[in-house]
Amino acid sequence: MKVSIDEKGRITILRELRKKLGSTTGVELNLSIIKDFLIIKKVLSAKEFEKLSDNISEFLKQETNSPIKFEKLF
């Protein structure tokens, strides 16, 4: 998918991509550059981060057959 940079240095993220990212107006995004790639990531809220870490913890518990505390994930 191609996009252009406008005269103010902005790019438009197409609706289809915003939906996949779960982004709406006002959502914060992290931008980073790796080599010649622009990486765009949605900034997770504390609640989203907690849910994601719970999912990871549950997955690891199933894989290892023992609980893993949240603090040990990081």
mmCIF file of the N, C-alpha and C atoms, coordinates in Angstrom:
data_MODEL
# 
_entry.id   MODEL 
# 
loop_
_atom_site.group_PDB 
_atom_site.id 
_atom_site.type_symbol 
_atom_site.label_atom_id 
_atom_site.label_alt_id 
_atom_site.label_comp_id 
_atom_site.label_asym_id 
_atom_site.label_entity_id 
_atom_site.label_seq_id 
_atom_site.pdbx_PDB_ins_code 
_atom_site.Cartn_x 
_atom_site.Cartn_y 
_atom_site.Cartn_z 
_atom_site.occupancy 
_atom_site.B_iso_or_equiv 
_atom_site.pdbx_formal_charge 
_atom_site.auth_seq_id 
_atom_site.auth_comp_id 
_atom_site.auth_asym_id 
_atom_site.auth_atom_id 
_atom_site.pdbx_PDB_model_num 
ATOM 1   N N  . MET A 1 1  ? 0.835  -1.166  0.000  1.00 0.00 ? 1  MET A N  1 
ATOM 2   C CA . MET A 1 1  ? 0.000  0.000   0.000  1.00 0.00 ? 1  MET A CA 1 
ATOM 3   C C  . MET A 1 1  ? 0.891  1.243   0.000  1.00 0.00 ? 1  MET A C  1 
ATOM 4   N N  . LYS A 1 2  ? 0.687  2.115   -0.944 1.00 0.00 ? 2  LYS A N  1 
ATOM 5   C CA . LYS A 1 2  ? 1.497  3.319   -1.040 1.00 0.00 ? 2  LYS A CA 1 
ATOM 6   C C  . LYS A 1 2  ? 0.744  4.506   -0.456 1.00 0.00 ? 2  LYS A C  1 
ATOM 7   N N  . VAL A 1 3  ? 1.481  5.369   0.228  1.00 0.00 ? 3  VAL A N  1 
ATOM 8   C CA . VAL A 1 3  ? 0.946  6.637   0.709  1.00 0.00 ? 3  VAL A CA 1 
ATOM 9   C C  . VAL A 1 3  ? 1.973  7.713   0.393  1.00 0.00 ? 3  VAL A C  1 
ATOM 10  N N  . SER A 1 4  ? 1.534  8.953   0.405  1.00 0.00 ? 4  SER A N  1 
ATOM 11  C CA . SER A 1 4  ? 2.428  10.079  0.135  1.00 0.00 ? 4  SER A CA 1 
ATOM 12  C C  . SER A 1 4  ? 2.541  10.962  1.372  1.00 0.00 ? 4  SER A C  1 
ATOM 13  N N  . ILE A 1 5  ? 3.648  11.655  1.453  1.00 0.00 ? 5  ILE A N  1 
ATOM 14  C CA . ILE A 1 5  ? 3.845  12.638  2.511  1.00 0.00 ? 5  ILE A CA 1 
ATOM 15  C C  . ILE A 1 5  ? 3.339  13.976  1.975  1.00 0.00 ? 5  ILE A C  1 
ATOM 16  N N  . ASP A 1 6  ? 2.479  14.658  2.752  1.00 0.00 ? 6  ASP A N  1 
ATOM 17  C CA . ASP A 1 6  ? 1.968  15.953  2.275  1.00 0.00 ? 6  ASP A CA 1 
ATOM 18  C C  . ASP A 1 6  ? 2.961  17.072  2.571  1.00 0.00 ? 6  ASP A C  1 
ATOM 19  N N  . GLU A 1 7  ? 2.594  18.292  2.190  1.00 0.00 ? 7  GLU A N  1 
ATOM 20  C CA . GLU A 1 7  ? 3.509  19.430  2.334  1.00 0.00 ? 7  GLU A CA 1 
ATOM 21  C C  . GLU A 1 7  ? 3.861  19.752  3.781  1.00 0.00 ? 7  GLU A C  1 
ATOM 22  N N  . LYS A 1 8  ? 3.057  19.269  4.729  1.00 0.00 ? 8  LYS A N  1 
ATOM 23  C CA . LYS A 1 8  ? 3.347  19.487  6.154  1.00 0.00 ? 8  LYS A CA 1 
ATOM 24  C C  . LYS A 1 8  ? 4.073  18.301  6.780  1.00 0.00 ? 8  LYS A C  1 
ATOM 25  N N  . GLY A 1 9  ? 4.456  17.318  5.977  1.00 0.00 ? 9  GLY A N  1 
ATOM 26  C CA . GLY A 1 9  ? 5.191  16.156  6.471  1.00 0.00 ? 9  GLY A CA 1 
ATOM 27  C C  . GLY A 1 9  ? 4.306  15.068  7.052  1.00 0.00 ? 9  GLY A C  1 
ATOM 28  N N  . ARG A 1 10 ? 3.024  15.118  6.774  1.00 0.00 ? 10 ARG A N  1 
ATOM 29  C CA . ARG A 1 10 ? 2.077  14.143  7.320  1.00 0.00 ? 10 ARG A CA 1 
ATOM 30  C C  . ARG A 1 10 ? 1.805  13.034  6.317  1.00 0.00 ? 10 ARG A C  1 
ATOM 31  N N  . ILE A 1 11 ? 1.477  11.879  6.876  1.00 0.00 ? 11 ILE A N  1 
ATOM 32  C CA . ILE A 1 11 ? 0.976  10.781  6.052  1.00 0.00 ? 11 ILE A CA 1 
ATOM 33  C C  . ILE A 1 11 ? -0.413 10.423  6.552  1.00 0.00 ? 11 ILE A C  1 
ATOM 34  N N  . THR A 1 12 ? -1.222 9.905   5.663  1.00 0.00 ? 12 THR A N  1 
ATOM 35  C CA . THR A 1 12 ? -2.552 9.453   6.051  1.00 0.00 ? 12 THR A CA 1 
ATOM 36  C C  . THR A 1 12 ? -2.516 7.943   6.165  1.00 0.00 ? 12 THR A C  1 
ATOM 37  N N  . ILE A 1 13 ? -2.938 7.449   7.323  1.00 0.00 ? 13 ILE A N  1 
ATOM 38  C CA . ILE A 1 13 ? -3.041 5.998   7.518  1.00 0.00 ? 13 ILE A CA 1 
ATOM 39  C C  . ILE A 1 13 ? -4.450 5.604   7.081  1.00 0.00 ? 13 ILE A C  1 
ATOM 40  N N  . LEU A 1 14 ? -4.532 4.790   6.073  1.00 0.00 ? 14 LEU A N  1 
ATOM 41  C CA . LEU A 1 14 ? -5.813 4.424   5.496  1.00 0.00 ? 14 LEU A CA 1 
ATOM 42  C C  . LEU A 1 14 ? -6.698 3.705   6.512  1.00 0.00 ? 14 LEU A C  1 
ATOM 43  N N  . ARG A 1 15 ? -8.005 3.883   6.360  1.00 0.00 ? 15 ARG A N  1 
ATOM 44  C CA . ARG A 1 15 ? -8.995 3.330   7.284  1.00 0.00 ? 15 ARG A CA 1 
ATOM 45  C C  . ARG A 1 15 ? -8.785 1.829   7.514  1.00 0.00 ? 15 ARG A C  1 
ATOM 46  N N  . GLU A 1 16 ? -8.534 1.103   6.446  1.00 0.00 ? 16 GLU A N  1 
ATOM 47  C CA . GLU A 1 16 ? -8.329 -0.346  6.541  1.00 0.00 ? 16 GLU A CA 1 
ATOM 48  C C  . GLU A 1 16 ? -7.193 -0.680  7.519  1.00 0.00 ? 16 GLU A C  1 
ATOM 49  N N  . LEU A 1 17 ? -6.085 0.057   7.418  1.00 0.00 ? 17 LEU A N  1 
ATOM 50  C CA . LEU A 1 17 ? -4.948 -0.176  8.312  1.00 0.00 ? 17 LEU A CA 1 
ATOM 51  C C  . LEU A 1 17 ? -5.250 0.279   9.728  1.00 0.00 ? 17 LEU A C  1 
ATOM 52  N N  . ARG A 1 18 ? -5.967 1.400   9.880  1.00 0.00 ? 18 ARG A N  1 
ATOM 53  C CA . ARG A 1 18 ? -6.337 1.870   11.225 1.00 0.00 ? 18 ARG A CA 1 
ATOM 54  C C  . ARG A 1 18 ? -7.217 0.851   11.920 1.00 0.00 ? 18 ARG A C  1 
ATOM 55  N N  . LYS A 1 19 ? -8.131 0.235   11.176 1.00 0.00 ? 19 LYS A N  1 
ATOM 56  C CA . LYS A 1 19 ? -8.998 -0.789  11.766 1.00 0.00 ? 19 LYS A CA 1 
ATOM 57  C C  . LYS A 1 19 ? -8.174 -1.978  12.239 1.00 0.00 ? 19 LYS A C  1 
ATOM 58  N N  . LYS A 1 20 ? -7.224 -2.422  11.427 1.00 0.00 ? 20 LYS A N  1 
ATOM 59  C CA . LYS A 1 20 ? -6.376 -3.555  11.804 1.00 0.00 ? 20 LYS A CA 1 
ATOM 60  C C  . LYS A 1 20 ? -5.551 -3.233  13.040 1.00 0.00 ? 20 LYS A C  1 
ATOM 61  N N  . LEU A 1 21 ? -5.131 -1.983  13.151 1.00 0.00 ? 21 LEU A N  1 
ATOM 62  C CA . LEU A 1 21 ? -4.336 -1.543  14.290 1.00 0.00 ? 21 LEU A CA 1 
ATOM 63  C C  . LEU A 1 21 ? -5.211 -1.252  15.501 1.00 0.00 ? 21 LEU A C  1 
ATOM 64  N N  . GLY A 1 22 ? -6.511 -1.127  15.285 1.00 0.00 ? 22 GLY A N  1 
ATOM 65  C CA . GLY A 1 22 ? -7.424 -0.793  16.377 1.00 0.00 ? 22 GLY A CA 1 
ATOM 66  C C  . GLY A 1 22 ? -7.284 0.656   16.795 1.00 0.00 ? 22 GLY A C  1 
ATOM 67  N N  . SER A 1 23 ? -6.925 1.507   15.855 1.00 0.00 ? 23 SER A N  1 
ATOM 68  C CA . SER A 1 23 ? -6.684 2.910   16.166 1.00 0.00 ? 23 SER A CA 1 
ATOM 69  C C  . SER A 1 23 ? -7.853 3.784   15.736 1.00 0.00 ? 23 SER A C  1 
ATOM 70  N N  . THR A 1 24 ? -8.146 4.762   16.559 1.00 0.00 ? 24 THR A N  1 
ATOM 71  C CA . THR A 1 24 ? -9.146 5.766   16.249 1.00 0.00 ? 24 THR A CA 1 
ATOM 72  C C  . THR A 1 24 ? -8.518 7.132   16.502 1.00 0.00 ? 24 THR A C  1 
ATOM 73  N N  . THR A 1 25 ? -9.264 8.182   16.238 1.00 0.00 ? 25 THR A N  1 
ATOM 74  C CA . THR A 1 25 ? -8.762 9.535   16.454 1.00 0.00 ? 25 THR A CA 1 
ATOM 75  C C  . THR A 1 25 ? -8.293 9.698   17.894 1.00 0.00 ? 25 THR A C  1 
ATOM 76  N N  . GLY A 1 26 ? -7.104 10.244  18.065 1.00 0.00 ? 26 GLY A N  1 
ATOM 77  C CA . GLY A 1 26 ? -6.577 10.508  19.397 1.00 0.00 ? 26 GLY A CA 1 
ATOM 78  C C  . GLY A 1 26 ? -5.743 9.385   19.990 1.00 0.00 ? 26 GLY A C  1 
ATOM 79  N N  . VAL A 1 27 ? -5.738 8.202   19.374 1.00 0.00 ? 27 VAL A N  1 
ATOM 80  C CA . VAL A 1 27 ? -4.943 7.084   19.869 1.00 0.00 ? 27 VAL A CA 1 
ATOM 81  C C  . VAL A 1 27 ? -3.463 7.390   19.628 1.00 0.00 ? 27 VAL A C  1 
ATOM 82  N N  . GLU A 1 28 ? -2.636 7.156   20.643 1.00 0.00 ? 28 GLU A N  1 
ATOM 83  C CA . GLU A 1 28 ? -1.204 7.412   20.504 1.00 0.00 ? 28 GLU A CA 1 
ATOM 84  C C  . GLU A 1 28 ? -0.526 6.267   19.781 1.00 0.00 ? 28 GLU A C  1 
ATOM 85  N N  . LEU A 1 29 ? 0.418  6.624   18.928 1.00 0.00 ? 29 LEU A N  1 
ATOM 86  C CA . LEU A 1 29 ? 1.195  5.644   18.179 1.00 0.00 ? 29 LEU A CA 1 
ATOM 87  C C  . LEU A 1 29 ? 2.674  5.894   18.427 1.00 0.00 ? 29 LEU A C  1 
ATOM 88  N N  . ASN A 1 30 ? 3.450  4.828   18.474 1.00 0.00 ? 30 ASN A N  1 
ATOM 89  C CA . ASN A 1 30 ? 4.909  4.928   18.530 1.00 0.00 ? 30 ASN A CA 1 
ATOM 90  C C  . ASN A 1 30 ? 5.442  4.742   17.123 1.00 0.00 ? 30 ASN A C  1 
ATOM 91  N N  . LEU A 1 31 ? 6.340  5.617   16.719 1.00 0.00 ? 31 LEU A N  1 
ATOM 92  C CA . LEU A 1 31 ? 6.994  5.498   15.423 1.00 0.00 ? 31 LEU A CA 1 
ATOM 93  C C  . LEU A 1 31 ? 8.466  5.222   15.649 1.00 0.00 ? 31 LEU A C  1 
ATOM 94  N N  . SER A 1 32 ? 9.004  4.295   14.895 1.00 0.00 ? 32 SER A N  1 
ATOM 95  C CA . SER A 1 32 ? 10.441 4.029   14.962 1.00 0.00 ? 32 SER A CA 1 
ATOM 96  C C  . SER A 1 32 ? 10.920 3.673   13.557 1.00 0.00 ? 32 SER A C  1 
ATOM 97  N N  . ILE A 1 33 ? 12.192 3.864   13.364 1.00 0.00 ? 33 ILE A N  1 
ATOM 98  C CA . ILE A 1 33 ? 12.791 3.548   12.067 1.00 0.00 ? 33 ILE A CA 1 
ATOM 99  C C  . ILE A 1 33 ? 13.840 2.468   12.283 1.00 0.00 ? 33 ILE A C  1 
ATOM 100 N N  . ILE A 1 34 ? 13.722 1.406   11.510 1.00 0.00 ? 34 ILE A N  1 
ATOM 101 C CA . ILE A 1 34 ? 14.705 0.327   11.516 1.00 0.00 ? 34 ILE A CA 1 
ATOM 102 C C  . ILE A 1 34 ? 15.173 0.187   10.076 1.00 0.00 ? 34 ILE A C  1 
ATOM 103 N N  . LYS A 1 35 ? 16.448 0.500   9.877  1.00 0.00 ? 35 LYS A N  1 
ATOM 104 C CA . LYS A 1 35 ? 17.022 0.585   8.529  1.00 0.00 ? 35 LYS A CA 1 
ATOM 105 C C  . LYS A 1 35 ? 16.182 1.549   7.709  1.00 0.00 ? 35 LYS A C  1 
ATOM 106 N N  . ASP A 1 36 ? 15.528 1.081   6.644  1.00 0.00 ? 36 ASP A N  1 
ATOM 107 C CA . ASP A 1 36 ? 14.713 1.995   5.849  1.00 0.00 ? 36 ASP A CA 1 
ATOM 108 C C  . ASP A 1 36 ? 13.215 1.697   5.994  1.00 0.00 ? 36 ASP A C  1 
ATOM 109 N N  . PHE A 1 37 ? 12.829 1.146   7.156  1.00 0.00 ? 37 PHE A N  1 
ATOM 110 C CA . PHE A 1 37 ? 11.436 0.835   7.438  1.00 0.00 ? 37 PHE A CA 1 
ATOM 111 C C  . PHE A 1 37 ? 10.903 1.764   8.526  1.00 0.00 ? 37 PHE A C  1 
ATOM 112 N N  . LEU A 1 38 ? 9.709  2.289   8.321  1.00 0.00 ? 38 LEU A N  1 
ATOM 113 C CA . LEU A 1 38 ? 9.007  3.042   9.353  1.00 0.00 ? 38 LEU A CA 1 
ATOM 114 C C  . LEU A 1 38 ? 8.070  2.074   10.047 1.00 0.00 ? 38 LEU A C  1 
ATOM 115 N N  . ILE A 1 39 ? 8.253  1.891   11.336 1.00 0.00 ? 39 ILE A N  1 
ATOM 116 C CA . ILE A 1 39 ? 7.436  0.968   12.127 1.00 0.00 ? 39 ILE A CA 1 
ATOM 117 C C  . ILE A 1 39 ? 6.434  1.794   12.932 1.00 0.00 ? 39 ILE A C  1 
ATOM 118 N N  . ILE A 1 40 ? 5.166  1.454   12.826 1.00 0.00 ? 40 ILE A N  1 
ATOM 119 C CA . ILE A 1 40 ? 4.106  2.143   13.564 1.00 0.00 ? 40 ILE A CA 1 
ATOM 120 C C  . ILE A 1 40 ? 3.461  1.139   14.503 1.00 0.00 ? 40 ILE A C  1 
ATOM 121 N N  . LYS A 1 41 ? 3.452  1.469   15.795 1.00 0.00 ? 41 LYS A N  1 
ATOM 122 C CA . LYS A 1 41 ? 2.847  0.592   16.805 1.00 0.00 ? 41 LYS A CA 1 
ATOM 123 C C  . LYS A 1 41 ? 1.887  1.396   17.659 1.00 0.00 ? 41 LYS A C  1 
ATOM 124 N N  . LYS A 1 42 ? 0.767  0.793   17.982 1.00 0.00 ? 42 LYS A N  1 
ATOM 125 C CA . LYS A 1 42 ? -0.191 1.413   18.873 1.00 0.00 ? 42 LYS A CA 1 
ATOM 126 C C  . LYS A 1 42 ? 0.370  1.393   20.293 1.00 0.00 ? 42 LYS A C  1 
ATOM 127 N N  . VAL A 1 43 ? 0.254  2.504   21.002 1.00 0.00 ? 43 VAL A N  1 
ATOM 128 C CA . VAL A 1 43 ? 0.663  2.558   22.403 1.00 0.00 ? 43 VAL A CA 1 
ATOM 129 C C  . VAL A 1 43 ? -0.432 1.877   23.212 1.00 0.00 ? 43 VAL A C  1 
ATOM 130 N N  . LEU A 1 44 ? -0.058 0.889   24.008 1.00 0.00 ? 44 LEU A N  1 
ATOM 131 C CA . LEU A 1 44 ? -1.036 0.170   24.809 1.00 0.00 ? 44 LEU A CA 1 
ATOM 132 C C  . LEU A 1 44 ? -1.364 0.936   26.077 1.00 0.00 ? 44 LEU A C  1 
ATOM 133 N N  . SER A 1 45 ? -2.642 0.948   26.427 1.00 0.00 ? 45 SER A N  1 
ATOM 134 C CA . SER A 1 45 ? -3.044 1.504   27.714 1.00 0.00 ? 45 SER A CA 1 
ATOM 135 C C  . SER A 1 45 ? -2.631 0.502   28.788 1.00 0.00 ? 45 SER A C  1 
ATOM 136 N N  . ALA A 1 46 ? -2.646 0.933   30.038 1.00 0.00 ? 46 ALA A N  1 
ATOM 137 C CA . ALA A 1 46 ? -2.294 0.034   31.139 1.00 0.00 ? 46 ALA A CA 1 
ATOM 138 C C  . ALA A 1 46 ? -3.214 -1.180  31.148 1.00 0.00 ? 46 ALA A C  1 
ATOM 139 N N  . LYS A 1 47 ? -4.499 -0.965  30.876 1.00 0.00 ? 47 LYS A N  1 
ATOM 140 C CA . LYS A 1 47 ? -5.470 -2.065  30.864 1.00 0.00 ? 47 LYS A CA 1 
ATOM 141 C C  . LYS A 1 47 ? -5.168 -3.053  29.733 1.00 0.00 ? 47 LYS A C  1 
ATOM 142 N N  . GLU A 1 48 ? -4.862 -2.520  28.541 1.00 0.00 ? 48 GLU A N  1 
ATOM 143 C CA . GLU A 1 48 ? -4.526 -3.395  27.409 1.00 0.00 ? 48 GLU A CA 1 
ATOM 144 C C  . GLU A 1 48 ? -3.245 -4.168  27.685 1.00 0.00 ? 48 GLU A C  1 
ATOM 145 N N  . PHE A 1 49 ? -2.263 -3.496  28.293 1.00 0.00 ? 49 PHE A N  1 
ATOM 146 C CA . PHE A 1 49 ? -1.000 -4.153  28.629 1.00 0.00 ? 49 PHE A CA 1 
ATOM 147 C C  . PHE A 1 49 ? -1.219 -5.270  29.643 1.00 0.00 ? 49 PHE A C  1 
ATOM 148 N N  . GLU A 1 50 ? -2.038 -4.994  30.644 1.00 0.00 ? 50 GLU A N  1 
ATOM 149 C CA . GLU A 1 50 ? -2.321 -6.010  31.672 1.00 0.00 ? 50 GLU A CA 1 
ATOM 150 C C  . GLU A 1 50 ? -3.012 -7.223  31.052 1.00 0.00 ? 50 GLU A C  1 
ATOM 151 N N  . LYS A 1 51 ? -3.981 -6.972  30.170 1.00 0.00 ? 51 LYS A N  1 
ATOM 152 C CA . LYS A 1 51 ? -4.687 -8.079  29.511 1.00 0.00 ? 51 LYS A CA 1 
ATOM 153 C C  . LYS A 1 51 ? -3.725 -8.908  28.664 1.00 0.00 ? 51 LYS A C  1 
ATOM 154 N N  . LEU A 1 52 ? -2.870 -8.226  27.900 1.00 0.00 ? 52 LEU A N  1 
ATOM 155 C CA . LEU A 1 52 ? -1.897 -8.922  27.071 1.00 0.00 ? 52 LEU A CA 1 
ATOM 156 C C  . LEU A 1 52 ? -0.933 -9.746  27.928 1.00 0.00 ? 52 LEU A C  1 
ATOM 157 N N  . SER A 1 53 ? -0.450 -9.166  29.020 1.00 0.00 ? 53 SER A N  1 
ATOM 158 C CA . SER A 1 53 ? 0.487  -9.895  29.878 1.00 0.00 ? 53 SER A CA 1 
ATOM 159 C C  . SER A 1 53 ? -0.211 -11.071 30.563 1.00 0.00 ? 53 SER A C  1 
ATOM 160 N N  . ASP A 1 54 ? -1.498 -10.922 30.906 1.00 0.00 ? 54 ASP A N  1 
ATOM 161 C CA . ASP A 1 54 ? -2.252 -12.052 31.473 1.00 0.00 ? 54 ASP A CA 1 
ATOM 162 C C  . ASP A 1 54 ? -2.357 -13.184 30.461 1.00 0.00 ? 54 ASP A C  1 
ATOM 163 N N  . ASN A 1 55 ? -2.595 -12.825 29.184 1.00 0.00 ? 55 ASN A N  1 
ATOM 164 C CA . ASN A 1 55 ? -2.677 -13.839 28.129 1.00 0.00 ? 55 ASN A CA 1 
ATOM 165 C C  . ASN A 1 55 ? -1.346 -14.562 27.961 1.00 0.00 ? 55 ASN A C  1 
ATOM 166 N N  . ILE A 1 56 ? -0.254 -13.813 28.003 1.00 0.00 ? 56 ILE A N  1 
ATOM 167 C CA . ILE A 1 56 ? 1.076  -14.418 27.885 1.00 0.00 ? 56 ILE A CA 1 
ATOM 168 C C  . ILE A 1 56 ? 1.331  -15.332 29.072 1.00 0.00 ? 56 ILE A C  1 
ATOM 169 N N  . SER A 1 57 ? 0.991  -14.847 30.270 1.00 0.00 ? 57 SER A N  1 
ATOM 170 C CA . SER A 1 57 ? 1.191  -15.645 31.480 1.00 0.00 ? 57 SER A CA 1 
ATOM 171 C C  . SER A 1 57 ? 0.394  -16.947 31.412 1.00 0.00 ? 57 SER A C  1 
ATOM 172 N N  . GLU A 1 58 ? -0.856 -16.857 30.953 1.00 0.00 ? 58 GLU A N  1 
ATOM 173 C CA . GLU A 1 58 ? -1.701 -18.052 30.851 1.00 0.00 ? 58 GLU A CA 1 
ATOM 174 C C  . GLU A 1 58 ? -1.121 -19.031 29.824 1.00 0.00 ? 58 GLU A C  1 
ATOM 175 N N  . PHE A 1 59 ? -0.643 -18.516 28.710 1.00 0.00 ? 59 PHE A N  1 
ATOM 176 C CA . PHE A 1 59 ? -0.026 -19.366 27.701 1.00 0.00 ? 59 PHE A CA 1 
ATOM 177 C C  . PHE A 1 59 ? 1.196  -20.081 28.273 1.00 0.00 ? 59 PHE A C  1 
ATOM 178 N N  . LEU A 1 60 ? 2.056  -19.332 28.956 1.00 0.00 ? 60 LEU A N  1 
ATOM 179 C CA . LEU A 1 60 ? 3.264  -19.932 29.529 1.00 0.00 ? 60 LEU A CA 1 
ATOM 180 C C  . LEU A 1 60 ? 2.924  -20.953 30.602 1.00 0.00 ? 60 LEU A C  1 
ATOM 181 N N  . LYS A 1 61 ? 1.882  -20.669 31.373 1.00 0.00 ? 61 LYS A N  1 
ATOM 182 C CA . LYS A 1 61 ? 1.447  -21.615 32.400 1.00 0.00 ? 61 LYS A CA 1 
ATOM 183 C C  . LYS A 1 61 ? 1.026  -22.935 31.765 1.00 0.00 ? 61 LYS A C  1 
ATOM 184 N N  . GLN A 1 62 ? 0.306  -22.848 30.662 1.00 0.00 ? 62 GLN A N  1 
ATOM 185 C CA . GLN A 1 62 ? -0.131 -24.059 29.968 1.00 0.00 ? 62 GLN A CA 1 
ATOM 186 C C  . GLN A 1 62 ? 1.058  -24.810 29.379 1.00 0.00 ? 62 GLN A C  1 
ATOM 187 N N  . GLU A 1 63 ? 2.020  -24.064 28.864 1.00 0.00 ? 63 GLU A N  1 
ATOM 188 C CA . GLU A 1 63 ? 3.190  -24.686 28.255 1.00 0.00 ? 63 GLU A CA 1 
ATOM 189 C C  . GLU A 1 63 ? 4.116  -25.321 29.293 1.00 0.00 ? 63 GLU A C  1 
ATOM 190 N N  . THR A 1 64 ? 4.225  -24.708 30.458 1.00 0.00 ? 64 THR A N  1 
ATOM 191 C CA . THR A 1 64 ? 5.165  -25.196 31.470 1.00 0.00 ? 64 THR A CA 1 
ATOM 192 C C  . THR A 1 64 ? 4.484  -25.971 32.589 1.00 0.00 ? 64 THR A C  1 
ATOM 193 N N  . ASN A 1 65 ? 3.142  -25.977 32.581 1.00 0.00 ? 65 ASN A N  1 
ATOM 194 C CA . ASN A 1 65 ? 2.359  -26.656 33.611 1.00 0.00 ? 65 ASN A CA 1 
ATOM 195 C C  . ASN A 1 65 ? 2.594  -26.098 35.009 1.00 0.00 ? 65 ASN A C  1 
ATOM 196 N N  . SER A 1 66 ? 2.999  -24.844 35.108 1.00 0.00 ? 66 SER A N  1 
ATOM 197 C CA . SER A 1 66 ? 3.136  -24.193 36.408 1.00 0.00 ? 66 SER A CA 1 
ATOM 198 C C  . SER A 1 66 ? 2.873  -22.702 36.242 1.00 0.00 ? 66 SER A C  1 
ATOM 199 N N  . PRO A 1 67 ? 2.296  -22.075 37.266 1.00 0.00 ? 67 PRO A N  1 
ATOM 200 C CA . PRO A 1 67 ? 2.008  -20.644 37.152 1.00 0.00 ? 67 PRO A CA 1 
ATOM 201 C C  . PRO A 1 67 ? 3.284  -19.810 37.114 1.00 0.00 ? 67 PRO A C  1 
ATOM 202 N N  . ILE A 1 68 ? 3.207  -18.701 36.423 1.00 0.00 ? 68 ILE A N  1 
ATOM 203 C CA . ILE A 1 68 ? 4.326  -17.772 36.346 1.00 0.00 ? 68 ILE A CA 1 
ATOM 204 C C  . ILE A 1 68 ? 3.815  -16.411 36.800 1.00 0.00 ? 68 ILE A C  1 
ATOM 205 N N  . LYS A 1 69 ? 4.466  -15.813 37.772 1.00 0.00 ? 69 LYS A N  1 
ATOM 206 C CA . LYS A 1 69 ? 4.033  -14.520 38.279 1.00 0.00 ? 69 LYS A CA 1 
ATOM 207 C C  . LYS A 1 69 ? 4.298  -13.429 37.258 1.00 0.00 ? 69 LYS A C  1 
ATOM 208 N N  . PHE A 1 70 ? 3.446  -12.424 37.266 1.00 0.00 ? 70 PHE A N  1 
ATOM 209 C CA . PHE A 1 70 ? 3.545  -11.304 36.345 1.00 0.00 ? 70 PHE A CA 1 
ATOM 210 C C  . PHE A 1 70 ? 4.938  -10.691 36.383 1.00 0.00 ? 70 PHE A C  1 
ATOM 211 N N  . GLU A 1 71 ? 5.486  -10.492 37.572 1.00 0.00 ? 71 GLU A N  1 
ATOM 212 C CA . GLU A 1 71 ? 6.778  -9.841  37.726 1.00 0.00 ? 71 GLU A CA 1 
ATOM 213 C C  . GLU A 1 71 ? 7.901  -10.618 37.024 1.00 0.00 ? 71 GLU A C  1 
ATOM 214 N N  . LYS A 1 72 ? 7.758  -11.919 36.933 1.00 0.00 ? 72 LYS A N  1 
ATOM 215 C CA . LYS A 1 72 ? 8.797  -12.740 36.293 1.00 0.00 ? 72 LYS A CA 1 
ATOM 216 C C  . LYS A 1 72 ? 8.768  -12.657 34.776 1.00 0.00 ? 72 LYS A C  1 
ATOM 217 N N  . LEU A 1 73 ? 7.671  -12.146 34.225 1.00 0.00 ? 73 LEU A N  1 
ATOM 218 C CA . LEU A 1 73 ? 7.588  -12.007 32.772 1.00 0.00 ? 73 LEU A CA 1 
ATOM 219 C C  . LEU A 1 73 ? 8.518  -10.912 32.272 1.00 0.00 ? 73 LEU A C  1 
ATOM 220 N N  . PHE A 1 74 ? 8.831  -9.967  33.147 1.00 0.00 ? 74 PHE A N  1 
ATOM 221 C CA . PHE A 1 74 ? 9.611  -8.808  32.742 1.00 0.00 ? 74 PHE A CA 1 
ATOM 222 C C  . PHE A 1 74 ? 10.795 -8.712  33.631 1.00 0.00 ? 74 PHE A C  1 
# 
